[in-house]
Amino acid sequence: MTTEITDALCPFCGCNCDDITVVVDNNRITGVKHACRVGTAKIMGHHRIETPMMRADKKSEFKKVSYDEAIEGAARMLAMSKRPLLYGWASALCEVHKKGILLAEEMGAIIDNTATVCHGPSTLAVHEKGLPSSTLGQIKNRADVVVFWGSNPVHAHPRHMGRYSVFTKGFFQEKGRRGRKVIVVDVRKTETASMADEFVQVQQGSDYLVISAMRAILSGHADVVPDSAGGVQKEQLVKLVDTLKGAKFCGIFFGMGLTQSISRYKNIDNAISLTTELNSFTKCVIMPMRGHYNVAGFGQVCSWETGFATAVDFARGAPYYNPGETAANDLLMRKETDAAMIIAGDAGAHFPADSVRHLAKIPVVQIDPYWNATTEVSNIVIPVAVCGIEVEGTAYRMDGVSLRYRKMIEPTLSTDVEVLERITERVKELRGV
Amino acid sequence: MELLIKNGSVYDPVNGIKGDRTDISIRDGKIVDKVSSSASVIDAGGRVVMAGGVDAHSHIAGAKVNMGRIMRPEDTRLGIKPRTKITRPCTGYTVPNVYAMGYRYAQMGYTTVFEAAQAIMKARHTHEELEEIPIIDKGALTLFGSNWPTMDFVREKNMDKLAAYVAWGLLASRGFGIKCVNPGGGEMWGFGKNVTGLDDVVPNFEVTPREIIVSLMKVNETLKLPHSVHLHCNNLGKPGNYRTTLASMELADQVRARKDRQVLHVTHVTFNCWGGTNWGDFESKADEIANYLNNCDNVTTDMGQLIFGSATTMTADGPVQYANAKLLHAKWANGDVELEDASGVVPIFYAKQVSIHAIMWAMGLELALLTKDPYKVLLTTDHPNGGPFVNYPEVIALLMSNKKRQEEIKTLHALVNDRTKIPGITRELDFNDIAVMTRVGTAKVLGLLDTKGHLGAGSDADLSIYDIIPDQIDPSIEHAKIKSAFSSAAYTIKGGEIVVKDGEITATPAGRTYWVDATVPEEQTEIMMKDIRHKFKNYYSMNLANYAVQDEYVTHPEVIKAGAIPVEVS
């Protein structure tokens, strides 16, 4: 029997599109409407791990095992660890995050999420400067100037421009694309840049300089700006600042071009200051282009449960937060972690080589629906149902709006929550709590 | 399960008990007339017994509270406590984590707390946090003051549609009542502007704050909601704003209450009883507000008392937060919500030697001490705007002791003597007044007096015992003891269960979430929904089907029925 699920939510990127129609036939997804190509690919499914697997050492082949064996193995591994790391979480629902934080508390573990190699620096900048932002509908209804800085939504957030920021029409923006000026700032001419009204090409690693020059111009000190800053002609910067100042409503979206290039969080700090200062002339908001559909959710849950958004160390029984010391890569680089659980995130693919080398040496349990680079460094692999497709629950959009994901089909494997609950129970028994 | 509290000095104003030695009987989570001889017994030994504390205005959950945590790790690092066998870890001072919220309220003897503002679109987030706050009962007020549908229906003078929208909005947000913050200003902040008074016209919507407030009060009564409109006045944070506040209070005369309570609750008066024309001639006009309250019976207020030290300001009043950030050179978070409202978060440090802060400190106290009837001024700090709620015992001690106030005044900027009335006020409140301001009055203002705020039979068995024997203490002199006792309840009992003993958490049951299900005729909802569907099709960034808070986010609901069928034509 074929059924259609309307208003479904896409569990891929931080746009969290909620207008998807999914066609289900006999508990199998046979069609996806309205989603972008990446979203469609995720919802249709691919590369699933079919059964729990274990191996004695990382050179041997995986053997298929039962959930009971895999969970017992994972619990023993974690219970024996002196400095366990629980990492990932971006592609899981908030209900999973809560279980993860509880497990970290029970074990005195460190819990960190994928923001550490993504928008973690943005969080550090928010500590310094706050975050003048808004929901995406404010951009849709009001923005006449939209800036993409170090972000390339055409590829990374394919429906962002259509739904929220550029092509869509809104209450005060009846003309859609024609009513908006789109500016792209990047080190290379991306496809987003090709569609922009203005492209500002920044020399690699010079974003901080360019923002500082803009702030100088904005505050009436254009005279101190040299003829060219960070590879951008002063003339273009003056024009750019005039455009921003003259906007009725300006939205700035920044991506990893800004957070993960040289100067990292200082870039965001500077960009937030620019945004704040622009509010003396116009309305201006700034927003990180969050990658995974619920990487923002982990930051929210971790903040309300522990007070800190990420990189929380429970070794002292109380939350301790000191990025640079307590983030996943800090621990791996120092070879401090002696066991890791990687869940709903792919450290193997995205961490620096030195971190992955350490992961290859220590016991690793992976909890994930998909086979990925982390699988290759794991000892125990526990497959789970796909959050947002086979499991319902909560996720936070890049603008902090929480949404409830529906279940599209029934899971055939255990869920993250079930697996974490069982591991936690067993860890408590093993630790004699 | 039965429990008997013997030998308490009970303060239960609504039942006329003013410190008399009375026994309180509890069975199955409710207060009853008597229990069997097999009941467990707590001997209060003459100590003060009151109903569990009720807080009608505190920012405990939701998007802006969490933004406060995210942007303030330096605050989270204060008040850190490791987990115990019973409790989860605690963090934070002005923006505690969810567990600390519940534990710390319970440790002060509070058992019911209302979050003061949630946008409908972000209500799911509010409830996610409320669900995790242990022990206390709670609820959240829903923002309606700058919502596009509100302004459309006000402009159309269509109170039927507005009533239907409010009822639907409360359902969609699982909200408890109408919160109205800087009405009209939230929309204008969308383009970086603000209203400057009750009669400014909001561009594109052609309505005034005055019309919005009056219309919301009317539908509030049409729907017979338990609570009244809860207003954060226009011009908050600007010298001279007491005039706007008084003018807003006068609007209550245009509407008749349909329940035994106020028509309008004006909140955190410390921030909107300001005289003067600038920061130079800034002065307190709390006496004017108190004078108004002494001559009216349809408006209530709360203090929003300032506490010296660190605070985190957070409000749906977006423009005031930008002004604060600019003035203080502080970090600034802004969180405008499409079609609904604005918001902002800015840290602040209130210093005794800053004249403005010293004068503001006096304002809340003046309001409470110059207003004769304690039912009209609730005790709040507008947590964490005036300061964190853990300082309520400090406020209680200040209200009960002129000596303490005079000692404090000596440490403050001298202008507190010239620009406020506080040095000359000798009134000292008694335990009965405190019970009103923290229990009965709050419950009455919220419309929950049936089951909250008192110790009569049928009421929820929420109560607190404080380590004070009234006839052995002079609160005026021994104010430090008062503060210490109210900080750390000897017992807090929630729903008949002992949750705090000697200031320590002993159990962490889940609290309930109050929300109001107000009915309007279906056809009226259907007409209103045509407008709502249009807005979702064209302007919202999410689909209508995904908008409302689902039942999964309110696992212990306490639904208050309201509404009117047929709704009377207004």
Interface residues (C-beta under 8 A of the other chain):
Chain A: T6 D7 L9 D18 D19 C94 K98 E105 T123 V126 H127 E128 K129 G130 L131 P132 S133 S134 T135 L136 G137 Q138 K140 N141 R142 R163 Y164 K169 G170 F171 F172 K248 F249 T276 N279 S280 T282 K283 V285 G299 Q300 V301 S303 W304 E305 T306 G307 F308 A309 F314 R316 G317 A318 P319 Y321 T394 Y396 G400 V401 S402 L403 R404
Chain B: A61 A63 V65 N66 M67 R69 I70 M71 R72 P73 E74 T76 R77 I80 K81 P82 R83 R88 P89 C90 T91 G92 V95 P96 N97 V98 Y99 M121 K122 R124 H125 E128 E129 E132 W189 G190 F191 G192 N204 Y322 A325 K326 A330 K331 W332 A333 N334 G335 D336 V337 E338 L339 V345 V346 N538 Y539 Y540 S541 M542 N543 A545 N546 Q550 E552
